[in-house]
Amino acid sequence: MALLALTAFLFFCPDDIEGNVLQQHDIQQGIANGQEGKAFHEATGETTRWTNSLFGGMPNFQIAPSYPAGKAIGWIWNVYTLGLPSPANLLFAMMAGFFIMCLCFRFKWYNALFASIAWGFSSYFIIIIGAGHIWKFVTLAYIPPTIGGIALCYRGKYLPGAALAALFGALQLQSNHPQMSYYFLFVIFAMVVAWLCSAIREHRIRQWGMATACVIAAGILAVGANSASLYNSYEYSKETVRGRATDLTPPPGTETGGMSRSAITAWSYGIDETMSLLIPNVKGGATIKPVAGESSLLSLADTGKADELSLAPEELQFLSQFPQYFGNQPMTNGPVYVGAFVLLLAILALFMVNTPMKWALFAVSILAILLSWGHNFEAFTDFFIDNFPGYNKFRAVASILVIVEFTIPLLAIMAVRKMLETENYLQRFGMVFYTVFGLGAIVCFLGWVAPSMFGEPYSASEIQQLQQAGAFSNPQYYNILNAIRETRLSLVSTDSLRSLAFILLGALVIFLYLRGAVKNRAVFVCMLTAVMLIDLFSVGKRYVNSENFTRPALEDVTFNKTAADEAILKDTSNYRVYDVQGLYSARSSYFHKTIGGYHAAKLTRYNDLLDHQISKGNMGVINMLNTKYFLSGEQYERNPGALGNAWFVDTISYVADADSEMAALDSLDTATAAVADAKFRETLGNAIPKSLGDTIYETSYAPNALTYSVNSAKGGIAVFSEIYFPWGWTATVDGKETQIGRVNYTLRALRVPAGRHEIRFSFDPKSVRVTNNISIASVSVIYILCAISLLLLALPIIRKRKS
């Protein structure tokens, strides 16, 4: 563990010593989205489950999830990561979890060291640290020890195995990245089947059944410990783009019961791009790199090859517009690289190791690769979207390659263990060894001398754009096209040679051991670890290094409060802001209640409103959201048409479906009229034209509670510039609960009686209170199991010392 901690610490030196921090884009978005809830908690001590910072208002179950049970286990992180500074603590946690798992699989410490470093330094994990995908990273860090606990159960260590699996499973789910947890269910299922095959072969079916029961119990406890987060997020997801892409009639063939197919597969790994497992820059590497909190383009003009070419200034300028990456993903922060030498060891294991677990890991690796291709292997992807529950809730299918990053180090160390345990290894497996490493070396050699074998150095979108511009047939472009080609192919060629060198170096270390030049097993594996670490360490440094770090800064400085922000904030009433330049950016959400923002799980109906009304500039819709200010960089403008917090409408029209409701908004005078789905007719009834002197205005605001004073001669339908959500909100008139209706596709409305009244909206979902109790009980049981396991572990040691 000390070596892992030192390795993680050294990777981020000197920045972790100097106290520098990563200004990660996704972390900044999370801070911005959670700012209103944070400020509310600091001011009142209460936790709100609703925020108005983005998209007009939405639950914050997937913005700032905080529950009592989470706090009860959250302290474990600091102990588990030995108090290391961030982000060294992240990298250590990733490796430590895999080390624990390997020990549970009965690997020697030095084998576990090799595998854990290979896992932790896989390029994707380093990249997501730089990008700020911290909850994804932490979830992945807790997955291996969870699997380690499962392995203990199938070894017959039922109680400690269940305790370990339940504890780390609870921590994993608390980290709130269900996509990664979902993907690894495929791995766990494959492993359980492998253990079943071994049990059948060894006549241990009863033990397998007991182990499976323990694993299921551990899973129930882990889910129970996170029931508040999981249940409310699940219910919330039904109302978001993760649950259904639109409430409108979708184009034929696009309905999935979840996200749209295009959204699910937008980030699909290229088929030929899969060679990045062996050669990192096989598609050029990365499009952008986070630099001091900003995304900086990695252009071809930044490469050494560009300096060697004799390009005119205008040609160099043209070249600078092309990224180094030329795969078919929209953009990427870097490739999935597991180490050329490690990959060949994993392949070697397939021909040497004779266990069902080998085939389980191989099968799930192939599955992950095929699914990562997304729209590049459409039929297979569509089958999973249509037939595997939950698969249609997640986007960026390329990220399923985390499974391959898990299986390859595990297979690799199985190969190494086989070498250590086999006498006369070269006589038994020499041909296989030479063949696997020889073919790997040949592929890399060919990539060095003929890098175009991996495909043309243009992405599909670039080819289309260049063809439309007539560049391929215009002699004026020949020199620059040749520069693009040579520069990108040089990236492929250089990295092919690099992978070849590490393959040969690793093979040399193995050969020295097999020939007896290195006799100590631990020294041999540590030498392999050094070769692998040098390889992965240097690749990781391409994507996270001192350029990514900055000195710590105040959040207001981080989010760059402008003079326009300052001027708008002088207005202390409750209103919304339209950031024209950053409609889909999170920055403004830090300072204002906005009608835009960034979140991967927007409410479906609001997303429809964005696509069909707001983005088209429908002022009636913009005004009904009480958009009082337009913000554009350093400039702002007050909107005199904003309708305020609430108003009475003279007429209401009821329509049959969402399509009709959306169409009505195209021309609706939202100040005097409303449109609603016919299912709300009973709730709202008919409108009554306003009388002279009728008033309704907001008297107090909190993100989870709003009050209004109303005075009306005849009563009527009051429309509120607040986003409708089908559960959690309650409305009262003079303390008496009343039903909430939905109008204008997204807004709340009430039937208000005549006279003077107080209206109150509050968001306090009962499900949160119920599931909190379940979570606390589950955490208590997990702690009891862990305590009993530790006691049983300690008793033999105590007895031995007494004797």
N, C-alpha and C positions, 0 to 999 in steps of 0.2 A: 504493500500500500504506500509506503514511503517513496518508493521509486516512481509510482504512478503520480503521486502528489508533486514530486520534484519535476517530473517530465511536463506535467500540466503547467506548473509555475514557470518553467523555463520557456515554454512556447510563447507566453505572453510577456516575457521580459523585453525591455525594462518597464513597460507601461504599468504592470501590476505593482511594481515597486514604487513607481513615481505617483501612483494614485490616479492615473489617467483613466478615462472611461470611454466605453463605446457608445456613440450616439446612434443607436440602431433605429432604422426607419420604422419597423413594426412596433418597437417599444414606444417610440414617440407617438405613434397613432393610438396605442393603448392608453398612454398618459392623457392625451387630448380627449379621448372619448370618456375617460373616467373622471375628468377633472370636476365636473359638476357634483357627482356623487361624493367625491373625496372632500370637496369644500363643505358640502352639506353635513357629512359625518363629523368633520372637525368642528363645525359650528354647533351641532345639536347632539352629537353622540349617537344619532340614529343611522341606520343603514337603509338607503333607498333602493328599491328594486326597479326603479324607472328613472330614465334620464331624458332630458329634452335637448341635450347638446347636439344631437345629430338626427338627421332625417325626420325632423319635426317632433320626435319623441319615440322611444322604444324601450322595452325592458332591457335591463343591463345584465341578464343572466349570462350572457357571453361577452360582457365587457369587463366587469369587475366582480366576478363571483366570490362572495365572502360569506361563509357559513360557520357556525360554532364548531362543528366537527372538523372542519378544515383547519381551524386554529389549533384544535386539540392534537393534530398530527403534523402541523406545519413546522413545529420546532425541530423536527427530525432533520430537516434539510441542513441546518447549520452544523449540527453534530456530525451528520453523515459526510459533509464536505470538509470537515476538519478546520472550519473557520478560514479557509483559503479565500483570498480576494477574488472578486469577480473580474473577468470571466474564467479565471483558472479553476474556480470551484466547479464550474459547469463541466469542463473537460475532465477534471478528476472524477466527478460523479459518473460520467459516461463510462470511463474505464473501470472504475471501482465496481460498478454493477455487473459488468461482464466478467470481471475477476471473480466475484462472488459466485456467479453462475457456473463458471468453469470449475471452481472448487466443488460445487454441488454435483457436477458431472464427474468428479473423481480425477480431474486433471492435476498433475503436479503443479507447484507454484510457478515454476519457470515456464511451463506450457501456458498456464493461465495468464502470465505476464505478457507473453507474445500475443495471445489472442485478444486480450483486453486493449492493448495498445493498437493493434490492427483495427479493432472496432472503433475505438475512440478517435483515431486520427483519419478515418475514412473522410475523404474530402468534403462530402455533403454536410457532415456534422460541423466541421470548421466553418463552412460557408454559412450555415444557418445561425451560427453564433454572430457572425458579422452582420447578417441581415436582420437579426433581432427576433427570430422565431423561437423565443426562449421557452414558451410553454410546450411547443413541439419537442424541443431539445430535452427538456426535463422529463417529459413523458417517455421519450425514447431511453433516457438514462435509467428509468425505473423498470423498464420492461425486462432486461436480462435477469435481474435478481428475482423478479416475479417468476420467470421461467425456471430459475434455479430452485425456488421453493417447490415448484411443480415436480422438478426432477427428483428432489428429495422424497416426495411422496411416493413416486414410482420405484424408489430404492428401498421402500419400506419404512422410511423415517416419517411416519404419518403426521405426528403432532408438530415437530419443528418445521416440516415441509409446509404444512397447512398454515402455520403461523407466519412463516416467511413469505409465502405466496399472498396471504391475506394482507399483510402489512405493506409490502411493496406494490401489490395490486391496488390497495387503497391510495397510496401515494401517487401511483401512476394515474389513476382516474381523477384524483384531485388536481393534477396538473392540467387537466381540462383541454386535452387535444384528442377527442374521441376518434379522429381519423387514424392516428397512429395505433391506438389501442385496437381499433377494428381490424386494421391490416394484420396485426400480429395474432389475431384469432386464427388466421389461416396457418400460421407457423405452429401455434399451440395444438391445433387440431391434427396437423401432420405428425407432430411429435407423439401425441397420444396414440395415434394409430401405429406408429413405430413401436412404442412400448407395448401395445397390444400384440403385435406380431412376435416380439421377443417373449412375451408372457405365454403365448400359445406354444411357441417352440420349446420353452423351458418348463411348461406345465405349471405356470404361476397365475392362472386366470383369477383366482380368488384374491390374490394380492393386488392384481391390476384393478379389480373391481373396487377394493377398499381404497386404493390410491385415488381412483377416479372420483369416488364419493367425497374424499377429503378435498380434492381439487375443486369440485363443485361447491362444497361448503365454503372454501376459502374465497371462491368467486362471489358467492352470495354475500359474504361479509364485506368484501372489497366494494361491491356495488352498494350494499347497505350503508357503508360509511360515507358514500358520496351520493346517497339517494336524493338529498336536497338539490344538489347541482344537476345530477343526471335527469331526474324526473322533470324538474322545471325547464331545463334546457330542451328536453325531448318534447314536452308540450309546446314550448315556445317555437321549436323548429317547425312545427306543423303550420305556423302562420308566416314562415319566412321562405325565402327563395331556396333554402335547403330542403324544405318540405314540399313545395310546389313552385315551379318557376314563375307562374302567372295565374291569376284568377280569370283572365280573359281566355277566349278560345285559342288554343295554340295551333300553329301550323300542323298539318297532318304529318304523322310520323315522328314528331318531336317530343311528345308527352312521355315522361319517364316516371311520374309519381314523385319526383324530387326535383333536383336541379335540371336545367336543360342539358341536352347532350353536348352542345357546343361549350357550355360552361364547364362541364365535367372534364372534357377532353382538351380544353384549350392548351394546357401544358402537357403535351404528350411527348415522350422520349422518342427520338428517331430510331428506326430499326438499325441503321448503320451507326447511329450515335452510341449504341450499346457498347461499342468497342472502347468507349472511354473507361470502362472497367479495367482495361489493359493499358491504354494510352490516353492520358488525361486530356491532351489538347487535340484529340482526333477530330473534333469539330471546332477547334479554335479556342476553347476555354470558356470565357465569360463575356457577357455583353456589357455589364456594368460592374462597378466595385464601390461599396460604401466607403466614402472618404470624409471623415469628420462630420458624419451625420448627413451628408449629401451623397446622392448617387452620381458617380462619375463614369462617363462612357470610356470603356477600354477600346480605343480605336486602333485601326491598323497603322495609323501614323505614329503610334507609341511604341511600335516594335522595332527591334534592332534591324530587321530586314528592310524596313522602310527607309532607314538612314543610308543603307547601301545602294538603294536605287537612285538613279539620276532623274529626279522628278522636278518639274517646274513648280513654282509656288502654288499656282492654281490647281495643279494636279495633286500636290500634297494636301491642299485644303479639301479637295474632293475625296481623297483617300481617308482623311480624318473623320468623314461622316459614316464610314463603314466600321461596324464593330468587329472585334476579333472572332466572336462566335458566329458560326454560319450554319448551325443546325436549324431544325424546323420548329423549335419552340419560339414563342413570341419574344422572349428574352430569358436570360439566365444569369445567375450570379456565379455559376461555375459548374463543372461536370461532376458526375459520380465516379470517383476513382478509388479503388480499394487496394491498390498496390499491385504492380505487375507480378512480382515474385509471389505475393500472397495468393493471387488469383490462380497461378499455376499449381501451387501447393493444394488448393481446394480441388482443382480438376484432378490432380494426382490421387487425391483421396477416393475419388469415384472408382478408381481401378485397383485400389489396394485394400481399402477398409471393407470389411464384410459384415455390416450390421444393418438392420432395418432403418436405423436413424440416418444413415448415409443417404438412403433413397428418399426418406422424408424430406431432408434438407435439400436434396437435388430437385425433387418435385416442386417444392414450394418456391425454389429459386426460379425455375422455369416459368411457373405461374406468374410470379412477380414481374419477370421480364416481359412476358407477353402482355400483361395488363398495363405495364408502363408505356407500351406503344400507343395506347389510346386510339385516337382516330386513324393512326397508321395501321392498325389491325382492327378495323371497325366491327367486323362481325363478332369477334371474340369479346370485345369490349361491350357491345350492345347486349350480348347474352348475359353478361354479369349485371349490367345496368337493369335489365328487365327481369332477372330471375333471382338475384341475390339480395335479400332484404338489407337495406341500409347502404348498399354500394352507391346508389344514386344520390346520396346526401353529400358526397365529398367531391371536391374538385382537385385539379392538379394531380392527375393519375400518375405522373412521372415519379411522384414522391413515394410510390409503393416500392421503389428500388431500395428503400431502407431495409426491406426483407433480405435482399441480396447482400447488403452490407453486413447483415447479421449472420447469414449462413456461411459466407465465404471465410471469415476468420475461424468459425467453428469447424468447418470442413478442413481448413488448412492445418489447424492444430491436431485434428484427428490423423492427418497424414504424417505430421511430425512425430506424434506418439507412436504410430505404426513403425516409423523408421527406428525409433529408440528401442522398441520391443522386439524387433525382428532380427534374428541372427542371419548372417550372410545375406544382408538386404539386397545387395547388387546382384547376387546370383538369382534371387527370387523375383525381384521387381526391377532389375536394372533396365530391361528393355522398355518397360512402361515409363520409368523415370526419364530415360534419354528421349523417348518419343514425345512425352508431354512438354518437357523443357525445350527440346529441340524444335518442336512445332511453334511453341510460343516465341522462341528466339527468331525463327524464320519469319513469322508474321511481323514482328517488330523490325527486322532487317528490311523486309520488303517495304514497310511503311517509311523507313528511312530513305531508301533509294528511289521509291516510287510512291510518294504519299498520295497521289491521286487515286490509288487503288481503293481508298475508303470513300470515294465519291468526289464530285466536283465541288470546288470551294465557294459555292454560292448557296444560300438558302432558297427555298421555293419561292418565298415572297420577293427576294432580291431578283431572282431570274425573271419573275413576272414584271417587276418594275423596270428592269433594264430592257426587257423586250418591248414594253410599251414606249420607252424612250428611244427605241431604235439603236441602242448602244452597241449591240452585238454586230450590227451591219454597218456601223458608222466608223470609218477609219479614225475619226477624231478621238474616239474613245479607246482605241486599241492599246495605247500605252498605259492608260490608267487601269483598264481591265486586266492587262498583263501584270501590273503592279499588285492588284488585289489578289490575283491568282498566286503569284509568287510569294507574297507575304503570308497568306494563309497556309499555303502548302509548306512553307518553311516552319510554321508552328507545328504542323503535323509531323514533319520530318525530324525536327529537333527532339520532340517528345518521344517519337518512336525509338530514336537512338538512345534516349535516356532510359526508357523502359527496358531496352535490350541490355544496357549496361547493368541494371539492377537484377535482371534475370540471371545474367552470367555471374554476377557477384554472389548472389544467393546460391546458385548452383555450385559455385566454387567452395563455399562454406560447407555445404552438404557433402560434397565430394571429399573434403579434408576430414570430416568426421567419419565418413564411411570407410576411408582408407586408414583410419587410426591416428591421423595427425592431431586430431582433437579428441581426447578420450573422455573428458568429463561431460556428462549429459547436460547439466545445467549451464556450463560454459558454452556448449554448442548452441543451445536454444537461445541463450543471451546474445550470441554472435548473430544468429538469424534475426533476433529482435532488433539489434543495432542496424542491420542492413535495411530492414523494413521501416524502422523509425526514420532513418535518414531520408528515405524515399518519401514517405508520407508527410514528414515534418516540412520538407522543402516545398512540396506541392501545396500544403495548407497555408504556408506563408505567402503564397501568391494572392490569396484571397482575404486573409486577416493578418495584418501587420501594423506597425506603428502609424501608418497613414490612416487607419480606421479610428484611432483614438484621439480624444481631445481632453483638454483640462475640464474638470467638472464646472458646470454652469448652472445658474438659476433657471428654472423651467421657463419663466417669462422671457429670458434671454434665448433659451433654446427655441422657443416658438416665435421669437421675433415680433413682439408687440409693436405695431406700427402706430403712427399718429392717427390714422383712420380708426384703428381699434380703440385707441384712447378716447377719441371723440364720441364714438358710438357708445362706449361703456359709461359715459356720463349720464346717459338715459338709463335710469334704474327701474323702469317699468318692465313688464313681461312682454317680450316681442321676439321675433326671429330675424335672422340675417341671411341674405342670399350672397354667398361668396361667388361672384361671377367667374373669376379666374380659377377658383378652387372648389367647384361644386362637389367634386368627388375626392376632395382632400380633407384630411382630419385637422389641419392646422387651426382653422377658425373655430372648431368645436372646443378648443381649449379656452377660448375667450367668450364665445357667444353660443346662444341657442340658434342652430342653423337649420336650414331646410335641405342641406346637403350633408356631406361627410364621407367617411370610409368605414365600411364594415362588411365582412364576408357573409353575414346572415341578416340582411335587411328584411324588414317586413315585406311580404309579397305584394300587398296592395299598395304600399308606398313606392315600391320599386316600379310597379305599373304606372303610378302617377308620375314618377320621374321620367319614364320613357315616353309616355304619351301626352303629357301636359307640361310639366315644368321645363323639360329640355327644349320644348317648342315655344316657350315664352308665353304661355297662356296666363295673362295677368289676372284673370278672374280666379284661377286656382292659386297663383302666387299670393294674391291678396287675402284669400280665405285662410291661408296659413299664417296670417298676421305678420307678413314679411315687411317689417317697418324700414329696413335699411338694405341697400345694395352696396356691397363691398367689392372693390376691384383694386387689389394691390394697395397703394398708398392713398387711393381715392375712395370716397363713399358718397352716397346720395340717399336722402330720405325719400321713402315711398309714401306719397299722400293717400294712396288708395288702399293701404292696409286696413283690414276690416276690424281689427282689434281682437280682444280676447273672446268676446261672445256677442251675438246679435240675434234679433228675431227675424224670421223670414215670413213673407206674406203668402207664399205658395210653396207647395211641395208636390213633386210628381213621383209616382211609384212606377218602377220598371221591372221587367221580368228577370233580367240577368245582368252580370257584370259588364258584358259588352255594351248593353244599352245604357248603363249608368255612365261608363266612360265616354261614350259617344255624346251623351247629354252635356257633359262638362265642356265640350268644345265651344258651346255657345251660351252656357248658363250664366245669368247674372247672379253671381254668388252672394251679392249683398242683399238681394230681396227674395231669392228663390233657392230651393234645394231639390235634389234628386236623391231617391233612396231605392234600395231593393224592396220589392213587394213584401218580403218576409218581415219588414219592420213596420208595416202599416198598422198592425195591432198595437205596437209599442208607441208610435208617434201620432197616429191618427191624422186628421186634416189640419192644415195650417189656418191660422186666423190672422187676417191683416193687422198690422201694428196700429195701435192707437197713439194719438199725439200724447207725448209725455211718458210713454213706455221706456223703461231703462233697464239695462243689465250690464254690470261691470264687475271686474275681478277685484276682490278685496284682500286676498292674501295668496302668496305663491310659495310652494315648495315643490321639488320635483315629483314627490309622491302624494301631494295633497294640495288642492286648489279650492278656494271658496269664492262665491259670487253673491252679490246682492242684486235682487231683481224686483222690479215694480212694474206691474202690467195691469191694465184695466180689464182685459178680457182673457189674458193668458195666451198661450200659443206654443209654437215650436221654437226653442232656442238652439242655435247652432254654436258650437264651441270650436275655437281654432286649435283643438287638441286631437291627437291621433287616436282613433278608435282601436281598442284591443279587446278581443272577445271574452277574456277572463282576467280576474285580478282586480279590476277597477270596480268600485261601488259608488253609486251616486245617491245622495239624500237631499230631500227638500224639507227644510225645517226639521231635520233629524229623522225623517221617515224615508226609508229606502225606496228608490224608484228605478225602473229599467232604463238602461242606456240604449239609444238607437244609433244607427250609423247612417250618415248622409254624405253626399258628394264623394262617394267612393272610400273616403278615409277618415272623415271627421266624426266627432261625437255630437249627439243631439239629445235633447230631453223634451218631453211634454211638460210644460210649466203651467200650473193653475193661475188663475187671476189673483191679484193682490200682491202684497209685499212678502218676499220670502228670502231665505238664505239657502243657497245650493252649495253642496260640498262634494267634491270628487276625492277619493282616496284609493291608493294602490297598495293593498296589503294582502297578497294571495294566501289563502288558507293552506294551500299545498306546501308553501314554504315552512309554515309552522309544524305541520304534520311530519314532513320528511326530515326536518331538523331533529325531531325526537328519535326517528329511526336511525339517523346517522350517528347520533351520540351513543345510542345503545350498541350499534355495530362496532364503533371504535373501542368502546369499553371491552367488548368480547375479544377483539383483536389483541388489545393490551394484556388481557388475562391469559390468552393462549401464548403470547410471547413470554410472559413472566413464568408460566409453568415450563415452557421449553427451556428457558435459561436455567431454571432451577434444576431440571432433570439433567441438563448438561453439566451443571456445576457439582452435583452430588457425587459422581464418581471421582472427580478431582479432589473434593474435600475428603472423601473416604480414603483415597490413596495417600493423601498427606498425613492423615491421622494414623494410618497403619505404618 
